[in-house]
Amino acid sequence: MRPIPAADAAPRWRRRLRIVGIFAAALTLVASPWWGRALLQQMDFFRVRRVEIEGARYASPDEIVSRLRVDTTASIWDDVSPLEARVKEHAQVRDARIRRKLPGTLVVVVTENPPVALVGTTRGLVVTDAAGQSLPVDPTTIDVDLPVLVRPDTLLLRLLGAVREADPALFSRVSEAGRTARGEIVLVLPEHRILAMPDLTVQRLTDVLPVELDLARRALKVAELDLRFRDQVIARLPSP
């Protein structure tokens, strides 16, 4: 390899030292009173050149970037709280935080409202969160494996949201959720259905797990696990 002539190497080292000096000055000014950040905002070196989105699974990154309304005249040292507020207005977003990555990148960290069900409406199946809010997710373009509810049901949506948070593996097995004519809860799993009272909790629901393990060890298949009776899980065999 041809050695770099001293005349070429010197400018390169000067450029590197200049960049290091700028970063050192930035850190000093950030720690200074309000006028320090004001000075940094005027420097072209810290103009926003890139936006990164983290945590968005269902929300479109392009939609989040468009909500920021940031252009190349903005500085990464500008106040980010208005930007965070704009992102939070997205129906899919529960929370948003923005951090700076020197010299010119804003990183938007998104916490989404997780969908918990596909709910039947006059418009067809709609992706819905635990609060009953319709989410801007198109199940024809985004893969969503969610329980189906024939109609909106606030109690079932809250229950599914709690199950998703506490036991994602169990939640992923629920294909349908509904009610009987008497208001009892019915959860449909691939292996069987679960019948329970309307006050079903996640803790009570997980009582089926050791029963399922025991049935599997004995190679027994059941049609239904009944949780309606206190401190009991009743297994019913399929009809002959």
VENWOSUL-V620236 format. One record per residue. N is the residue number from 1. RES is the residue in three letters. PHI is phi in whole degrees, 0 to 359 (none if undefined). OMEGA is omega in radians with two decimals (* if undefined). D_FIRST is the distance of its C-alpha to the first C-alpha in Angstrom with 2 decimals. Layout:
n: (N | N)
res: (RES | RES)
phi: (PHI | PHI)
omega: (OMEGA | OMEGA)
d_first: (D_FIRST | D_FIRST)
This chain:
n: (1 | 2 | 3 | 4 | 5 | 6 | 7 | 8 | 9 | 10 | 11 | 12 | 13 | 14 | 15 | 16 | 17 | 18 | 19 | 20 | 21 | 22 | 23 | 24 | 25 | 26 | 27 | 28 | 29 | 30 | 31 | 32 | 33 | 34 | 35 | 36 | 37 | 38 | 39 | 40 | 41 | 42 | 43 | 44 | 45 | 46 | 47 | 48 | 49 | 50 | 51 | 52 | 53 | 54 | 55 | 56 | 57 | 58 | 59 | 60 | 61 | 62 | 63 | 64 | 65 | 66 | 67 | 68 | 69 | 70 | 71 | 72 | 73 | 74 | 75 | 76 | 77 | 78 | 79 | 80 | 81 | 82 | 83 | 84 | 85 | 86 | 87 | 88 | 89 | 90 | 91 | 92 | 93 | 94 | 95 | 96 | 97 | 98 | 99 | 100 | 101 | 102 | 103 | 104 | 105 | 106 | 107 | 108 | 109 | 110 | 111 | 112 | 113 | 114 | 115 | 116 | 117 | 118 | 119 | 120 | 121 | 122 | 123 | 124 | 125 | 126 | 127 | 128 | 129 | 130 | 131 | 132 | 133 | 134 | 135 | 136 | 137 | 138 | 139 | 140 | 141 | 142 | 143 | 144 | 145 | 146 | 147 | 148 | 149 | 150 | 151 | 152 | 153 | 154 | 155 | 156 | 157 | 158 | 159 | 160 | 161 | 162 | 163 | 164 | 165 | 166 | 167 | 168 | 169 | 170 | 171 | 172 | 173 | 174 | 175 | 176 | 177 | 178 | 179 | 180 | 181 | 182 | 183 | 184 | 185 | 186 | 187 | 188 | 189 | 190 | 191 | 192 | 193 | 194 | 195 | 196 | 197 | 198 | 199 | 200 | 201 | 202 | 203 | 204 | 205 | 206 | 207 | 208 | 209 | 210 | 211 | 212 | 213 | 214 | 215 | 216 | 217 | 218 | 219 | 220 | 221 | 222 | 223 | 224 | 225 | 226 | 227 | 228 | 229 | 230 | 231 | 232 | 233 | 234 | 235 | 236 | 237 | 238 | 239 | 240)
res: (MET | ARG | PRO | ILE | PRO | ALA | ALA | ASP | ALA | ALA | PRO | ARG | TRP | ARG | ARG | ARG | LEU | ARG | ILE | VAL | GLY | ILE | PHE | ALA | ALA | ALA | LEU | THR | LEU | VAL | ALA | SER | PRO | TRP | TRP | GLY | ARG | ALA | LEU | LEU | GLN | GLN | MET | ASP | PHE | PHE | ARG | VAL | ARG | ARG | VAL | GLU | ILE | GLU | GLY | ALA | ARG | TYR | ALA | SER | PRO | ASP | GLU | ILE | VAL | SER | ARG | LEU | ARG | VAL | ASP | THR | THR | ALA | SER | ILE | TRP | ASP | ASP | VAL | SER | PRO | LEU | GLU | ALA | ARG | VAL | LYS | GLU | HIS | ALA | GLN | VAL | ARG | ASP | ALA | ARG | ILE | ARG | ARG | LYS | LEU | PRO | GLY | THR | LEU | VAL | VAL | VAL | VAL | THR | GLU | ASN | PRO | PRO | VAL | ALA | LEU | VAL | GLY | THR | THR | ARG | GLY | LEU | VAL | VAL | THR | ASP | ALA | ALA | GLY | GLN | SER | LEU | PRO | VAL | ASP | PRO | THR | THR | ILE | ASP | VAL | ASP | LEU | PRO | VAL | LEU | VAL | ARG | PRO | ASP | THR | LEU | LEU | LEU | ARG | LEU | LEU | GLY | ALA | VAL | ARG | GLU | ALA | ASP | PRO | ALA | LEU | PHE | SER | ARG | VAL | SER | GLU | ALA | GLY | ARG | THR | ALA | ARG | GLY | GLU | ILE | VAL | LEU | VAL | LEU | PRO | GLU | HIS | ARG | ILE | LEU | ALA | MET | PRO | ASP | LEU | THR | VAL | GLN | ARG | LEU | THR | ASP | VAL | LEU | PRO | VAL | GLU | LEU | ASP | LEU | ALA | ARG | ARG | ALA | LEU | LYS | VAL | ALA | GLU | LEU | ASP | LEU | ARG | PHE | ARG | ASP | GLN | VAL | ILE | ALA | ARG | LEU | PRO | SER | PRO)
phi: (none | 289 | 297 | 284 | 301 | 302 | 293 | 279 | 291 | 299 | 299 | 298 | 295 | 294 | 297 | 297 | 296 | 296 | 296 | 300 | 295 | 295 | 296 | 297 | 295 | 298 | 298 | 293 | 289 | 299 | 281 | 276 | 300 | 305 | 292 | 296 | 293 | 299 | 293 | 296 | 297 | 273 | 271 | 300 | 301 | 253 | 292 | 289 | 242 | 206 | 234 | 248 | 246 | 238 | 89 | 269 | 257 | 257 | 288 | 285 | 304 | 296 | 294 | 295 | 298 | 294 | 291 | 296 | 54 | 254 | 240 | 286 | 274 | 281 | 252 | 292 | 269 | 296 | 297 | 267 | 299 | 295 | 293 | 299 | 296 | 294 | 294 | 294 | 288 | 292 | 299 | 277 | 257 | 273 | 208 | 213 | 229 | 241 | 238 | 259 | 235 | 294 | 265 | 214 | 239 | 255 | 251 | 261 | 259 | 254 | 251 | 271 | 282 | 289 | 289 | 237 | 197 | 259 | 253 | 287 | 223 | 294 | 265 | 100 | 283 | 241 | 288 | 226 | 265 | 293 | 271 | 87 | 275 | 290 | 253 | 281 | 242 | 265 | 294 | 277 | 244 | 241 | 289 | 235 | 258 | 229 | 297 | 256 | 248 | 297 | 215 | 301 | 209 | 300 | 298 | 294 | 295 | 297 | 298 | 297 | 296 | 293 | 294 | 301 | 287 | 275 | 214 | 302 | 295 | 293 | 302 | 294 | 272 | 279 | 261 | 216 | 219 | 194 | 229 | 277 | 298 | 267 | 89 | 288 | 275 | 234 | 245 | 258 | 248 | 301 | 273 | 191 | 248 | 244 | 247 | 209 | 282 | 298 | 270 | 302 | 249 | 297 | 300 | 293 | 299 | 290 | 296 | 286 | 296 | 295 | 294 | 299 | 296 | 295 | 296 | 294 | 297 | 268 | 57 | 256 | 252 | 237 | 268 | 207 | 246 | 257 | 253 | 285 | 255 | 302 | 60 | 228 | 234 | 261 | 262 | 249 | 283 | 298 | 294 | 294)
omega: (-3.12 | 3.12 | -3.14 | 3.10 | -3.11 | -3.13 | 3.12 | -3.07 | -3.06 | 3.11 | 3.14 | 3.12 | 3.12 | 3.10 | 3.13 | 3.13 | 3.12 | 3.14 | 3.10 | 3.13 | 3.12 | 3.13 | 3.14 | 3.12 | 3.13 | 3.14 | 3.13 | -3.10 | 3.10 | 3.14 | -3.13 | 3.06 | -3.01 | -3.09 | 3.12 | 3.12 | 3.12 | 3.10 | 3.14 | -3.12 | -3.11 | -3.06 | 3.13 | -3.10 | -3.07 | 3.04 | 3.14 | 3.12 | -3.07 | 3.04 | 3.11 | 3.14 | 3.09 | 3.04 | -3.11 | 3.08 | -3.11 | 3.12 | 3.13 | 3.07 | 3.13 | 3.12 | -3.14 | 3.13 | -3.13 | 3.11 | 3.14 | -3.09 | 3.13 | 3.05 | -3.02 | 3.04 | -3.13 | 3.08 | 3.09 | 3.13 | 3.05 | 3.09 | -3.09 | -3.09 | 3.06 | 3.11 | 3.11 | -3.13 | 3.13 | 3.14 | -3.13 | 3.10 | 3.10 | -3.07 | -3.10 | -2.99 | 3.05 | -3.12 | 3.11 | 3.08 | -3.12 | 3.04 | -3.09 | 3.03 | -3.08 | 0.11 | -2.98 | -3.09 | 2.97 | 3.13 | -3.14 | -3.13 | -3.01 | 2.92 | -3.03 | 2.89 | -3.07 | 3.05 | -3.11 | -3.10 | 2.91 | -3.01 | 3.11 | 3.09 | 3.08 | 3.12 | -3.06 | 3.14 | -3.10 | 3.08 | -2.98 | 3.09 | -3.04 | 3.13 | -3.13 | -3.13 | 3.06 | -3.10 | -3.11 | 3.13 | 3.13 | -3.09 | 3.10 | -3.13 | -3.14 | -3.12 | 3.10 | 3.12 | -3.00 | 3.03 | 3.13 | 3.00 | -3.12 | -3.13 | 3.11 | 3.14 | -3.05 | -3.11 | -3.13 | 3.14 | 3.09 | 3.13 | -3.14 | 3.09 | 3.12 | 3.12 | 3.14 | -3.11 | -3.03 | -3.06 | -3.10 | -3.14 | 3.10 | 3.12 | -3.08 | -3.14 | -3.10 | -3.13 | 3.14 | 3.04 | -3.12 | -3.13 | 2.98 | 3.12 | -3.14 | 3.08 | 3.12 | -3.10 | 3.07 | 3.04 | -3.11 | 3.07 | 3.13 | -3.04 | -3.05 | 3.05 | 3.11 | 3.13 | -3.07 | 3.09 | -3.10 | -3.14 | -3.12 | 3.06 | 3.10 | -3.14 | 3.12 | 3.14 | -3.11 | 3.04 | -3.14 | -3.02 | 3.10 | 3.09 | 3.11 | 3.11 | 3.14 | 3.11 | 3.13 | 3.12 | -3.12 | 3.13 | 3.13 | 3.06 | 3.14 | 3.11 | -3.03 | 2.95 | -3.01 | 3.14 | -3.03 | -3.09 | -2.99 | 3.06 | 3.11 | 2.96 | -3.08 | 3.12 | 3.13 | -3.12 | 3.08 | 3.09 | -3.13 | *)
d_first: (0.00 | 3.80 | 6.27 | 9.01 | 12.04 | 15.04 | 17.02 | 14.92 | 14.67 | 18.40 | 19.75 | 17.81 | 19.37 | 22.63 | 22.66 | 22.19 | 24.90 | 27.09 | 26.96 | 27.74 | 30.51 | 31.95 | 32.15 | 33.78 | 36.21 | 37.03 | 37.93 | 40.07 | 41.84 | 42.52 | 44.31 | 46.27 | 49.55 | 49.79 | 48.53 | 45.07 | 44.55 | 46.14 | 43.47 | 40.67 | 42.39 | 41.93 | 38.14 | 36.23 | 33.38 | 35.81 | 37.14 | 37.55 | 34.82 | 35.22 | 38.11 | 37.78 | 40.87 | 41.47 | 44.55 | 45.75 | 46.84 | 49.75 | 49.35 | 47.13 | 44.05 | 44.55 | 48.12 | 47.07 | 44.50 | 47.16 | 49.62 | 47.33 | 47.55 | 44.44 | 42.56 | 39.56 | 41.90 | 42.56 | 40.93 | 40.10 | 42.33 | 45.35 | 48.17 | 47.39 | 50.95 | 52.10 | 49.15 | 50.06 | 53.68 | 52.80 | 50.87 | 53.79 | 56.10 | 54.53 | 57.07 | 54.42 | 53.09 | 54.87 | 52.57 | 49.38 | 47.23 | 44.33 | 41.57 | 38.80 | 35.07 | 33.26 | 32.39 | 34.19 | 35.35 | 38.91 | 39.44 | 42.91 | 44.20 | 47.18 | 50.01 | 51.89 | 55.55 | 55.33 | 57.48 | 60.14 | 62.15 | 62.74 | 66.14 | 68.56 | 69.71 | 71.30 | 67.77 | 66.79 | 64.55 | 62.92 | 60.18 | 61.80 | 60.94 | 63.19 | 64.99 | 66.02 | 63.69 | 62.35 | 58.56 | 56.54 | 55.10 | 55.63 | 56.14 | 55.61 | 51.97 | 51.06 | 51.73 | 54.41 | 56.21 | 59.19 | 62.87 | 65.28 | 68.30 | 71.01 | 71.91 | 70.76 | 71.78 | 70.80 | 71.70 | 69.64 | 66.61 | 66.76 | 67.12 | 64.16 | 62.04 | 63.03 | 62.33 | 58.88 | 57.99 | 59.62 | 58.94 | 56.42 | 56.86 | 60.61 | 60.17 | 57.97 | 60.88 | 63.40 | 63.82 | 66.98 | 69.07 | 72.62 | 76.16 | 79.38 | 82.59 | 83.42 | 80.13 | 78.56 | 74.78 | 73.37 | 69.74 | 68.70 | 66.10 | 65.07 | 67.24 | 70.28 | 71.52 | 72.22 | 75.45 | 75.87 | 77.90 | 76.71 | 75.86 | 73.17 | 70.39 | 66.95 | 68.14 | 71.12 | 69.07 | 66.80 | 69.94 | 69.47 | 66.24 | 67.84 | 70.59 | 68.09 | 66.47 | 69.89 | 70.84 | 67.61 | 68.32 | 71.74 | 70.43 | 72.80 | 72.27 | 74.03 | 74.73 | 74.99 | 74.35 | 76.96 | 76.25 | 79.41 | 81.24 | 80.41 | 78.32 | 78.50 | 76.28 | 78.47 | 76.93 | 78.73 | 78.40 | 78.01 | 81.27 | 82.50)
